[in-house]
Each structure stands twice: as C-alpha cells, then as structure tokens.
C-alpha cells in the first residue's frame, strides 16, 4: 500500500478546517456564555485572550502544522509513504515524486477540494485570507471583512467577533446560509447583528484594493468598506486538473469526479471525499471511504445513500440540517408539507433564557407521510439533528413520530411541537 500526499497527511480538516476552527468557536462560545451571566447568575468580568486558542491549535491540533505523527501512524500499519504530487499515467499506473508505480488492485483518489476564489477585480493581487490563514493567526485582527456568508464565513466571523474583532460579512445572495431554510439565515443574521457584527446580504463585491495594511472592498453601487484583513469564504470546489484523469478516459475539466454507488470512478479507480462533489464534509468522506474499502476488498454491501446527509454550522445558535429544504423538495416535484416550532417557546428554551435563539423546521413528503428534511437551530442544534436524521434515513412515518415519548424538558422536545404544527398544515 502506497500513500502519496503533497501537503499534510489527513488533509484540510485536522490542520486548517474542522478541528482548529472548532477550537476557536469553543473558546468564543465560552466568552459568550460568561457574558450572559449578568441577570442569570450574578456578575462577572470577562477579559478575552486569544493566546490560549492559538497555542491550543498549534500544540494540540496541528503539531505546528507538522504531520509526522500521521505519517508514522500510516507507516506503522504497513503503508509506504511518498511525499509529492501523484498523477495517473494510464490504467494501473501512477507517477509520484519521480517514481512510477504499477497498481495491482486499486487506485483511490482522495485529493479533497480547494477554496473557490471569486473573480472579483483586484482580489488576486491582494494578501487575502482563506480559512487556512484565518485559523493560523496568533492574534485576532482589529477588523475583518468576510466575503461569503456560508458556513465557513459565519463560523469564523462570530468566533473572531467574540474576541473583539470588528467584523463585516458580505454575502451576494439574499441571506446568510443561502443553501438552507430562509428562516435560518434570517435568524442567524439577527443574532450576529445583536453581537455587533455588520451583515450585508444581497451585496456583490465589484473590486478589492489593498494598501497601507488595509483592505478596501467596493460593493455594487459604489459603496466602499474597509478592514485590516479580508477572509474569502465563498465556498470550495474539487480540483481535478493535474491528476492525469485524461489518461484513463475521464474529464479533468469536470466539476467533480463522477463515481457510482460503490465509489468507482473507472476500472480499478475509486474516488472518495470532496473530489466527488458530494457535500464536501469530513463525515461524507469517511462514509465513502468505508464503502470504497469494502468494495476494493470484494465484500458485499449497500451503495452510498445521501438522502439523510447531515450538515452542521457551528455558530451560536448551532444550525443542524439534514435532507431536503422545503424549496429543494418542491423543486423535485414533491408535495411538501412543513411544520415549525420556535425554541424560545419550548419549555427548555424558556428555561435557558438568554442565548436561546433557535427553531425546528420539518419538511414532510405529504404523499408518503415521511420526513424528507429537517432543520434544528438552537443551543444544541447539531445534537437535536441526530434523531431527525435517523427518522429520515429509516423513513419513519410522521404519524409514528407523533406517538413517541419526547423527554421533558429537553431541547429536542421542540420536535414534538414542530410535528404538531406539521399536523395543522394543509
């Protein structure tokens, strides 16, 4: 077994994305909770320091961006590690670091994705950040412009703001988290603005200029906004060029690597993770990897099923989503019926009080009587999502869900209220 990696073994998640960003978010959430003490449990004085966060990212998460531990883990399992960029050189042949390899069993492509940089005039000539630079800082910037209001943008915006950074989010679409339910984007914008973050939606950037250690971002209409740093968080996309896909008859210009349910891209070639364009989440990559390994070893098993793919945006409130939104369901021609509950109106939300913003929205296929989508936003949005994901995956009828016992007083009990609202829908 040969593993080839040009950067760090383990990829984006442990070094520049999931793990370090959640360390930042965890620290920011602690500050936010401390600031909520007055009126609830006494008085406190909060003095934010980013140093413990930066130290933890370097020492606990990334080994100062050194992957030797991961390389050793791989080689101890019997693998041979090659540092370099690999490319296919025809069926059963791979080239890497000046070496040629003949493949007896399988080639697995798992090259991930790259930040998608919009073609804003002037942007490429500036020292903008992507998530990699953002999680590597030792001190929070005095001010930050965030181009993009998706998950990465809003997570990092809120984390930095809680450490004192003046943040402005610029999103070209009509709302934040534009791929999710509209109510979630509105809810999140309200919360972020209450925390002092400026949110500009339906705002397109038309130019970027950097001078005197400051960024100047020009918006459609001519307005200019400035900040010490600019974080570009406008999504990610697979990058297929340079992999030699043309040598096995595949299109290197495709948006993503097309794979079947067993992750096969071509005879003897499998693809897993972001390169397949399926969700671009670590948990999807791990799910696909299990399928690919099983298939490579000739073991039977079900193909990939993405109906209940969960996704969580780790803001405060946390936003968990699974399956189809109402809009996506209707676009597929389904007769969608929805039910909604507000977390502050639930018993646990009322008890929680400050910081209880959130909602539950359910999407039902009215013709089949099963859930096909759900959103759980709130203090425990990602945790509440689990039961909803199971219901969608197993196609449990909405009627059976209504007759469950929901523990009181939990955040997930608000699902019962959303089911009741769903029953009142036409």
C-alpha positions as CSV (number, residue, x, y, z in Angstrom):
1,X,0.0,0.0,0.0
2,X,1.4,3.4,-1.0
3,X,0.1,6.7,0.2
4,X,1.0,9.9,-1.6
5,X,0.5,13.4,-0.2
6,X,1.9,16.7,-1.3
7,X,0.8,18.7,1.8
8,X,-0.1,17.3,5.2
9,X,-1.4,13.7,5.8
10,X,-5.0,14.0,7.0
11,X,-5.9,16.8,4.7
12,X,-7.8,20.0,5.3
13,X,-9.9,19.0,8.3
14,X,-7.3,18.5,11.1
15,X,-5.0,21.3,10.1
16,X,-7.0,24.2,8.6
17,X,-10.7,23.5,8.9
18,X,-12.9,21.4,11.2
19,X,-10.6,20.9,14.2
20,X,-8.8,24.2,14.6
21,X,-11.9,26.2,13.7
22,X,-14.0,24.4,16.3
23,X,-11.3,25.2,18.9
24,X,-11.8,28.8,18.1
25,X,-15.5,28.5,18.2
26,X,-15.4,26.6,21.5
27,X,-13.3,29.4,23.1
28,X,-15.6,32.1,21.6
29,X,-18.7,30.3,23.0
30,X,-17.2,30.3,26.5
31,X,-16.7,34.0,26.3
32,X,-20.3,34.5,25.1
33,X,-21.7,32.3,27.9
34,X,-19.6,34.2,30.5
35,X,-21.1,37.5,29.2
36,X,-24.6,36.0,29.7
37,X,-24.1,35.5,33.4
38,X,-25.5,39.0,34.5
39,X,-29.2,38.7,35.1
40,X,-28.9,35.0,35.3
41,X,-26.3,34.0,37.9
42,X,-24.5,37.1,39.3
43,X,-21.8,39.3,37.8
44,X,-18.6,38.5,36.0
45,X,-15.8,40.4,34.3
46,X,-14.6,38.9,31.1
47,X,-11.2,39.6,29.6
48,X,-10.7,37.9,26.3
49,X,-7.3,36.5,25.3
50,X,-6.7,34.7,22.1
51,X,-3.3,33.3,23.1
52,X,-4.7,30.1,24.7
53,X,-6.6,29.4,21.5
54,X,-3.6,30.0,19.2
55,X,-1.5,27.8,21.5
56,X,-4.0,25.0,21.6
57,X,-4.3,25.0,17.8
58,X,-0.6,24.7,17.4
59,X,0.2,22.3,20.2
60,X,-2.9,20.0,20.4
61,X,-4.4,20.1,16.9
62,X,-1.7,20.6,14.3
63,X,1.7,20.0,15.9
64,X,2.5,23.4,14.5
65,X,1.4,22.1,11.1
66,X,3.7,19.1,11.2
67,X,2.1,15.7,10.1
68,X,4.9,13.4,11.3
69,X,2.6,11.7,13.8
70,X,0.1,11.0,11.0
71,X,2.8,9.7,8.7
72,X,4.1,7.4,11.4
73,X,0.6,6.1,12.1
74,X,0.2,5.3,8.4
75,X,3.6,3.5,8.0
76,X,3.1,1.5,11.2
77,X,0.1,0.0,9.6
78,X,2.3,-1.2,6.8
79,X,1.9,1.6,4.3
80,X,4.7,3.2,2.3
81,X,4.5,7.0,2.3
82,X,5.6,9.2,-0.5
83,X,5.7,13.0,-0.2
84,X,4.8,14.6,-3.5
85,X,2.0,15.0,-6.1
86,X,0.7,12.0,-7.8
87,X,-0.9,11.7,-11.2
88,X,-2.4,8.8,-13.1
89,X,-0.3,7.7,-16.1
90,X,-2.7,5.3,-17.6
91,X,-4.7,2.3,-16.4
92,X,-2.9,0.7,-13.5
93,X,-0.1,3.3,-13.5
94,X,0.7,6.1,-11.1
95,X,3.6,8.6,-11.1
96,X,4.7,10.5,-7.9
97,X,7.9,12.2,-6.8
98,X,9.8,11.0,-9.9
99,X,8.8,7.4,-9.2
100,X,6.5,5.1,-11.3
101,X,4.1,2.7,-9.6
102,X,2.3,-0.3,-11.1
103,X,-1.0,-0.8,-9.4
104,X,-2.2,-4.4,-8.8
105,X,-5.5,-3.7,-7.1
106,X,-6.8,-0.2,-6.8
107,X,-6.1,3.5,-7.0
108,X,-8.1,5.7,-4.6
109,X,-8.3,9.4,-5.4
110,X,-9.0,11.5,-2.3
111,X,-7.5,14.9,-3.1
112,X,-10.1,17.0,-1.4
113,X,-11.1,20.5,-2.5
114,X,-9.7,24.0,-2.6
115,X,-11.2,27.3,-1.7
116,X,-13.2,28.7,-4.5
117,X,-12.0,32.3,-5.1
118,X,-14.5,34.6,-6.9
119,X,-13.3,36.6,-9.9
120,X,-13.5,40.0,-8.1
121,X,-11.3,42.5,-9.8
122,X,-8.1,43.2,-7.8
123,X,-8.6,40.3,-5.4
124,X,-5.9,38.0,-6.7
125,X,-3.3,40.8,-6.2
126,X,-4.0,41.1,-2.5
127,X,-2.9,39.1,0.6
128,X,-6.4,37.9,1.3
129,X,-7.0,35.1,3.8
130,X,-8.8,31.8,3.3
131,X,-9.7,29.6,6.2
132,X,-6.1,28.3,6.4
133,X,-4.7,31.7,7.2
134,X,-7.6,32.6,9.5
135,X,-7.1,29.6,11.8
136,X,-3.3,30.2,11.9
137,X,-3.3,33.6,13.4
138,X,-1.7,34.3,16.8
139,X,-3.8,37.4,17.5
140,X,-7.3,38.3,16.2
141,X,-7.3,41.2,13.7
142,X,-8.7,44.6,14.8
143,X,-11.2,44.4,11.9
144,X,-12.1,41.8,9.4
145,X,-14.1,41.7,6.2
146,X,-15.7,38.3,5.4
147,X,-16.6,37.7,1.8
148,X,-19.2,34.9,1.9
149,X,-22.0,34.2,4.3
150,X,-21.9,30.4,4.2
151,X,-20.9,28.0,7.0
152,X,-17.2,28.9,7.0
153,X,-17.8,32.6,6.8
154,X,-20.3,32.9,9.6
155,X,-18.5,30.5,11.9
156,X,-15.2,32.3,11.7
157,X,-16.9,35.8,11.7
158,X,-18.6,35.0,15.0
159,X,-15.5,33.4,16.6
160,X,-13.3,36.5,15.8
161,X,-16.0,38.9,16.8
162,X,-16.2,37.4,20.3
163,X,-12.5,38.1,20.7
164,X,-13.1,41.8,19.9
165,X,-12.6,41.9,16.1
166,X,-14.9,44.4,14.2
167,X,-16.4,42.1,11.6
168,X,-18.4,42.8,8.4
169,X,-20.0,39.9,6.4
170,X,-20.7,40.5,2.8
171,X,-22.9,37.9,1.1
172,X,-24.1,38.2,-2.5
173,X,-27.2,36.1,-2.0
174,X,-30.4,37.4,-0.2
175,X,-29.5,35.8,3.1
176,X,-26.8,34.0,5.1
177,X,-26.5,30.2,4.7
178,X,-28.3,30.6,1.4
179,X,-28.5,26.8,0.8
180,X,-30.6,26.3,3.9
181,X,-34.1,27.3,5.0
182,X,-34.7,31.1,4.7
183,X,-35.8,31.4,8.3
184,X,-32.3,30.1,9.5
185,X,-30.5,32.8,7.5
186,X,-32.7,35.5,9.0
187,X,-32.4,34.1,12.5
188,X,-28.6,34.0,12.2
189,X,-28.3,37.5,10.8
190,X,-30.4,38.9,13.7
191,X,-28.2,37.1,16.2
192,X,-24.9,38.2,14.6
193,X,-26.1,41.8,14.3
194,X,-27.1,41.8,18.0
195,X,-23.5,40.7,18.8
196,X,-22.2,43.7,16.8
197,X,-21.3,42.1,13.5
198,X,-22.4,44.0,10.4
199,X,-24.2,41.8,8.0
200,X,-24.6,42.9,4.3
201,X,-26.7,40.5,2.2
202,X,-27.6,40.9,-1.5
203,X,-24.3,42.7,-1.7
204,X,-21.9,41.9,-4.5
205,X,-18.2,42.8,-4.4
206,X,-17.0,44.6,-7.5
207,X,-13.5,45.4,-6.5
208,X,-10.8,44.9,-4.0
209,X,-7.8,47.1,-3.2
210,X,-5.1,46.6,-0.6
211,X,-2.8,49.4,0.6
212,X,-1.3,50.7,3.9
213,X,-2.1,47.4,5.6
214,X,-5.8,47.7,4.9
215,X,-8.4,46.2,2.5
216,X,-10.9,48.3,0.7
217,X,-13.8,46.4,-0.7
218,X,-16.1,48.0,-3.3
219,X,-19.7,46.9,-3.5
220,X,-22.2,47.1,-6.3
221,X,-23.5,50.6,-6.2
222,X,-20.1,52.1,-5.4
223,X,-20.1,51.9,-1.6
224,X,-16.7,51.0,0.0
225,X,-16.0,49.2,3.2
226,X,-12.6,48.7,4.8
227,X,-10.9,46.3,7.2
228,X,-7.5,45.2,8.3
229,X,-7.9,41.7,6.8
230,X,-10.1,40.1,4.2
231,X,-11.3,36.5,4.6
232,X,-12.6,34.9,1.4
233,X,-15.1,32.2,2.3
234,X,-17.1,31.8,-0.9
235,X,-17.1,28.0,-0.9
236,X,-14.9,25.2,-2.0
237,X,-14.7,23.0,-5.1
238,X,-12.8,19.9,-6.2
239,X,-9.7,20.4,-8.3
240,X,-9.2,17.7,-10.9
241,X,-6.6,19.3,-13.1
242,X,-3.2,17.7,-12.9
243,X,-4.4,14.3,-11.7
244,X,-3.9,12.7,-15.1
245,X,-7.6,11.7,-15.4
246,X,-7.4,12.0,-19.2
247,X,-5.0,9.0,-19.2
248,X,-7.9,6.8,-18.1
249,X,-10.6,8.4,-20.2
250,X,-12.0,10.8,-17.6
251,X,-12.6,14.5,-18.0
252,X,-10.1,16.6,-16.0
253,X,-12.2,19.7,-16.5
254,X,-15.3,18.2,-14.8
255,X,-16.6,20.0,-11.7
256,X,-16.2,16.8,-9.7
257,X,-15.2,13.2,-10.1
258,X,-18.2,11.1,-11.1
259,X,-18.5,7.9,-9.0
260,X,-21.1,5.2,-8.7
261,X,-22.7,4.0,-5.5
262,X,-19.6,1.9,-4.7
263,X,-17.3,4.9,-5.3
264,X,-16.0,3.5,-8.6
265,X,-14.8,6.2,-11.0
266,X,-13.3,3.9,-13.6
267,X,-12.0,0.3,-13.8
268,X,-9.5,0.0,-10.9
269,X,-10.1,3.6,-9.7
270,X,-12.2,4.8,-6.8
271,X,-12.9,8.3,-5.5
272,X,-13.8,9.4,-2.0
273,X,-14.3,12.7,-0.3
274,X,-14.6,16.2,-1.6
275,X,-13.3,15.2,-5.0
276,X,-16.7,13.5,-5.7
277,X,-18.6,16.8,-5.0
278,X,-20.9,15.1,-2.6
279,X,-21.4,17.5,0.3
280,X,-17.8,18.4,0.9
281,X,-17.9,17.2,4.5
282,X,-15.4,15.1,6.5
283,X,-18.2,12.8,7.6
284,X,-19.2,12.2,4.0
285,X,-15.6,11.4,3.1
286,X,-15.3,8.9,6.0
287,X,-18.6,7.3,4.9
288,X,-17.5,7.0,1.3
289,X,-14.1,5.6,2.4
290,X,-15.8,2.7,4.2
291,X,-17.8,1.9,1.1
292,X,-14.7,2.1,-1.2
293,X,-12.6,-0.1,1.1
294,X,-15.3,-2.7,1.3
295,X,-15.7,-2.8,-2.5
296,X,-12.0,-2.9,-3.2
297,X,-11.8,-6.0,-0.8
298,X,-14.7,-7.6,-2.6
299,X,-17.0,-7.5,0.3
300,X,-20.7,-7.0,-0.4
301,X,-22.6,-4.1,1.0
302,X,-25.1,-1.3,0.2
303,X,-24.1,1.6,-2.1
304,X,-24.0,5.2,-1.0
305,X,-27.2,6.8,0.2
306,X,-27.2,10.5,0.6
307,X,-30.9,11.1,1.4
308,X,-30.1,11.9,5.1
309,X,-26.8,13.7,4.7
310,X,-26.4,15.8,7.9
311,X,-24.7,19.2,7.9
312,X,-24.0,21.4,10.9
313,X,-22.9,25.1,11.0
314,X,-21.2,25.6,14.4
315,X,-22.4,29.1,15.1
316,X,-24.3,30.1,18.2
317,X,-27.1,29.2,17.7
318,X,-25.8,25.9,16.2
319,X,-27.6,25.1,12.9
320,X,-28.1,21.4,12.1
321,X,-29.8,20.4,8.8
322,X,-30.5,17.1,7.1
323,X,-32.1,16.1,3.9
324,X,-34.1,18.5,1.7
325,X,-35.1,22.0,2.4
326,X,-38.7,23.0,1.5
327,X,-37.6,24.7,-1.6
328,X,-35.5,21.8,-2.8
329,X,-38.3,19.4,-2.2
330,X,-40.7,21.4,-4.2
331,X,-38.1,21.8,-7.0
332,X,-38.1,18.0,-7.1
333,X,-41.8,18.0,-7.7
334,X,-42.7,16.6,-4.2
335,X,-45.8,17.8,-2.3
336,X,-44.0,19.2,0.6
337,X,-45.7,20.0,3.9
338,X,-43.9,21.8,6.7
339,X,-44.1,22.4,10.4
340,X,-42.2,24.8,12.6
341,X,-41.5,25.4,16.3
342,X,-39.6,28.2,18.0
343,X,-37.0,27.1,20.5
344,X,-37.7,30.0,22.9
345,X,-41.3,29.0,23.1
346,X,-40.4,25.5,24.2
347,X,-40.0,24.6,28.0
348,X,-36.3,24.1,27.7
349,X,-35.8,27.3,25.6
350,X,-37.7,29.3,28.2
351,X,-35.6,27.8,31.0
352,X,-32.4,28.5,29.0
353,X,-33.5,32.2,28.5
354,X,-30.5,34.2,27.2
355,X,-28.9,32.6,24.2
356,X,-32.0,30.5,23.4
357,X,-32.5,31.6,19.8
358,X,-33.5,28.8,17.5
359,X,-36.2,26.9,15.6
360,X,-37.1,23.5,14.4
361,X,-38.5,23.1,10.9
362,X,-39.7,19.8,9.4
363,X,-40.3,19.0,5.8
364,X,-42.7,16.1,5.0
365,X,-43.4,14.3,1.8
366,X,-47.2,14.6,2.1
367,X,-47.8,11.8,-0.3
368,X,-45.7,9.2,1.6
369,X,-46.2,10.6,5.1
370,X,-42.5,10.6,5.9
371,X,-39.9,13.3,6.7
372,X,-37.6,14.2,3.9
373,X,-35.9,17.2,5.5
374,X,-35.3,18.9,8.8
375,X,-33.6,21.9,10.4
376,X,-32.7,22.2,14.1
377,X,-31.2,25.5,15.0
378,X,-30.5,26.4,18.7
379,X,-28.2,25.9,21.6
380,X,-28.0,22.1,20.8
381,X,-28.9,22.2,17.1
382,X,-26.4,19.5,16.0
383,X,-27.5,17.2,18.8
384,X,-31.2,17.5,18.1
385,X,-30.4,16.8,14.5
386,X,-29.4,13.2,15.2
387,X,-32.9,11.9,15.8
388,X,-34.3,13.7,12.8
389,X,-31.6,12.2,10.6
390,X,-32.5,8.7,11.8
391,X,-36.2,9.4,11.1
392,X,-35.3,10.5,7.5
393,X,-32.8,7.7,6.9
394,X,-35.2,5.0,8.1
395,X,-38.3,6.6,6.5
396,X,-40.2,6.5,9.8
397,X,-43.8,7.7,9.3
398,X,-44.7,11.1,10.7
399,X,-47.7,9.5,12.4
400,X,-45.3,7.2,14.3
401,X,-43.1,10.1,15.3
402,X,-46.1,11.9,16.8
403,X,-46.7,9.0,19.1
404,X,-43.1,8.9,20.5
405,X,-42.3,10.0,24.0
406,X,-40.1,13.1,24.0
407,X,-38.1,13.6,27.2
408,X,-39.1,16.7,29.2
409,X,-37.6,19.3,29.4
410,X,-35.1,18.8,26.6
411,X,-34.3,20.9,23.5
412,X,-35.3,18.0,21.3
413,X,-38.8,18.1,22.7
414,X,-39.4,21.1,20.5
415,X,-39.6,18.5,17.7
416,X,-42.9,17.4,19.1
417,X,-44.2,21.0,18.7
418,X,-43.0,21.1,15.1
419,X,-44.8,17.8,14.4
420,X,-48.0,19.2,15.9
421,X,-47.6,22.3,13.6
422,X,-47.0,19.9,10.7
423,X,-50.3,18.2,11.5
424,X,-52.1,21.5,11.2
425,X,-50.6,22.3,7.8
426,X,-52.7,21.8,4.7
